[in-house]
Amino acid sequence: MIYARIAGTGSFLPEKVVTNKDLEKLIDTTDEWIQERTGIKRRHIVADDETTSSIGLEAAKRAMSDAGVGPKDIDLIVVGTATPDKIFPSTACIIQRQLGVKNSPAFDVHAACSGFVYGLDLANRYIQTGGAKTVLVIGAETLSRITNWDDRSTAVLFGDGAGCVVLQSSDEPGILATHIHADGQYEELLHVPNGISVGFDQTRAGRSYIEMNGNAVFRRAVAAFDNIARETIADLDGDLGDIDWFVPHQANMRIIKAAAKKLGMPMERVIATVDEHANTSGASIPLALDLAVRDGRIKRGDTLMFAAFGAGFTWGSAMVKY
Ligand SMILES: CC(C)(COP(=O)(O)OP(=O)(O)OC[C@H]1O[C@@H](n2cnc3c(N)ncnc32)[C@H](O)[C@@H]1OP(=O)(O)O)[C@@H](O)C(=O)NCCC(=O)NCCS
């Protein structure tokens, strides 16, 4: 049996930090309101010359160094992103060139905040079926470019960042289980209304930003985490004690707490880094994972549970022996 194992992790946060206090000067909000409703304290924002590919590249380099692999070893690059550099080529192709990787397939997966878990599911299947041996699964986002900084209901929630795991084939497990889902019927609860085939503005006069019905999204997110909890409990034959660390999508502290409660996970075993970087969509799980690996909480041999939720709606989970 071939397994896919996480051989290394890496992440990158842009240098520029915008605190809640900074936002108080731009919009009608307060640090207290933001912290109480979301748990967020600050977010990192890309500089004008930084892009989704440039921050994804940094995360990838760090993960490759952690795994001890070089460009010649990489035989697939998957980038989970909702904020690609360009319409085409894919951000994965741009990163491939900058890494000096030759001939590997490289493509983006667009599943909004679930992009990393979707990418992990896919990469796991490639490795298990012998289609690849060493895969970069990257989550990278520049949400600041589609955030309306005048809209207090969304501006406080999002940030930029990137995370990456190197997945390698192994005789030892690895990725133990993955589940991914989508339900397209709630498109307008969380979306960017203009894209390419809809509302594309060749004059560049019109901008398009994230639009969200916060209350309804909150309810759908909690329902999705309920679904994830049921699948996980079934996978584990009811023994949640096997999970050392729950690493959820870092959208909002209240959603993280609700998700942990559904799973029966005490908060001491939940990795929550959303206070430091806000919601970085597809980047948030590999970012939280890497931060917790670096600070020594997550150790080799630990069993991890990733759980994601995002626009689409999409959701999914992965259980991993780290
Ligand atoms: C967005 C969210 C934090 C709002 O919290 P909430 O408790 O639902 O707040 P409401 O939207 O009901 O708004 C309550 C009040 O705060 C106000 N408010 C909204 N944003 C505010 C802000 N940034 N600062 C201060 N007040 C704000 C509202 O205008 C409203 O005022 P009113 O009562 O006078 O009408 C919450 O709905 C949420 O977390 N949703 C999920 C968002 C998410 O994670 N999306 C990504 C999923 S991947």
The ligand as a MOL file (V3000), in Angstrom:
LIG
                    3D

  0  0  0     0  0            999 V3000
M  V30 BEGIN CTAB
M  V30 COUNTS 48 50 0 0 0
M  V30 BEGIN ATOM
M  V30 1 C -19.4260 38.7840 9.9410 0
M  V30 2 C -19.7730 38.4650 11.3920 0
M  V30 3 C -18.5100 38.5860 12.2550 0
M  V30 4 C -20.7810 39.5000 11.8760 0
M  V30 5 O -21.0990 39.2040 13.2250 0
M  V30 6 P -22.6260 39.1990 13.6780 0
M  V30 7 O -22.6370 38.9400 15.1260 0
M  V30 8 O -23.3280 38.2420 12.7790 0
M  V30 9 O -23.0440 40.6830 13.4070 0
M  V30 10 P -24.2200 41.2410 12.4870 0
M  V30 11 O -23.8730 41.0630 11.0390 0
M  V30 12 O -25.5150 40.6720 12.9700 0
M  V30 13 O -24.1330 42.7500 12.8480 0
M  V30 14 C -24.3770 43.2350 14.1650 0
M  V30 15 C -24.1750 44.7260 14.1730 0
M  V30 16 O -22.7750 45.0370 14.0420 0
M  V30 17 C -22.5880 45.9400 12.9560 0
M  V30 18 N -21.2970 45.6800 12.3380 0
M  V30 19 C -21.0190 44.9030 11.2520 0
M  V30 20 N -19.6920 44.9350 11.0090 0
M  V30 21 C -19.1460 45.7250 11.9530 0
M  V30 22 C -17.8400 46.1320 12.2330 0
M  V30 23 N -16.7960 45.7350 11.5040 0
M  V30 24 N -17.6300 46.9360 13.2970 0
M  V30 25 C -18.6360 47.3650 14.0630 0
M  V30 26 N -19.9080 47.0160 13.8440 0
M  V30 27 C -20.1640 46.2110 12.8040 0
M  V30 28 C -23.7510 45.6790 12.0320 0
M  V30 29 O -23.9940 46.8080 11.2120 0
M  V30 30 C -24.8680 45.4410 13.0110 0
M  V30 31 O -25.3110 46.6750 13.5080 0
M  V30 32 P -26.8890 46.9270 13.8100 0
M  V30 33 O -27.2260 45.9360 14.8780 0
M  V30 34 O -26.9090 48.3350 14.2340 0
M  V30 35 O -27.5740 46.6320 12.5140 0
M  V30 36 C -20.3930 37.0380 11.5180 0
M  V30 37 O -21.6530 37.0080 10.8990 0
M  V30 38 C -19.5310 35.9980 10.9220 0
M  V30 39 O -18.4850 35.6610 11.4420 0
M  V30 40 N -19.9390 35.3820 9.7750 0
M  V30 41 C -19.1320 34.4200 9.0840 0
M  V30 42 C -18.1480 35.1520 8.2100 0
M  V30 43 C -17.0670 34.2760 7.6600 0
M  V30 44 O -16.3160 33.7090 8.4080 0
M  V30 45 N -16.9850 34.1940 6.3080 0
M  V30 46 C -16.0030 33.4380 5.6530 0
M  V30 47 C -16.3400 31.9820 5.6890 0
M  V30 48 S -15.1310 31.0470 4.8670 0
M  V30 END ATOM
M  V30 BEGIN BOND
M  V30 1 1 1 2
M  V30 2 1 2 3
M  V30 3 1 2 4
M  V30 4 1 2 36
M  V30 5 1 4 5
M  V30 6 1 5 6
M  V30 7 2 6 7
M  V30 8 1 6 8
M  V30 9 1 6 9
M  V30 10 1 9 10
M  V30 11 2 10 11
M  V30 12 1 10 12
M  V30 13 1 10 13
M  V30 14 1 13 14
M  V30 15 1 14 15
M  V30 16 1 15 16
M  V30 17 1 15 30
M  V30 18 1 16 17
M  V30 19 1 17 18
M  V30 20 1 17 28
M  V30 21 1 18 19
M  V30 22 1 18 27
M  V30 23 2 19 20
M  V30 24 1 20 21
M  V30 25 1 21 22
M  V30 26 2 21 27
M  V30 27 1 22 23
M  V30 28 2 22 24
M  V30 29 1 24 25
M  V30 30 2 25 26
M  V30 31 1 26 27
M  V30 32 1 28 29
M  V30 33 1 28 30
M  V30 34 1 30 31
M  V30 35 1 31 32
M  V30 36 2 32 33
M  V30 37 1 32 34
M  V30 38 1 32 35
M  V30 39 1 36 37
M  V30 40 1 36 38
M  V30 41 2 38 39
M  V30 42 1 38 40
M  V30 43 1 40 41
M  V30 44 1 41 42
M  V30 45 1 42 43
M  V30 46 2 43 44
M  V30 47 1 43 45
M  V30 48 1 45 46
M  V30 49 1 46 47
M  V30 50 1 47 48
M  V30 END BOND
M  V30 END CTAB
M  END
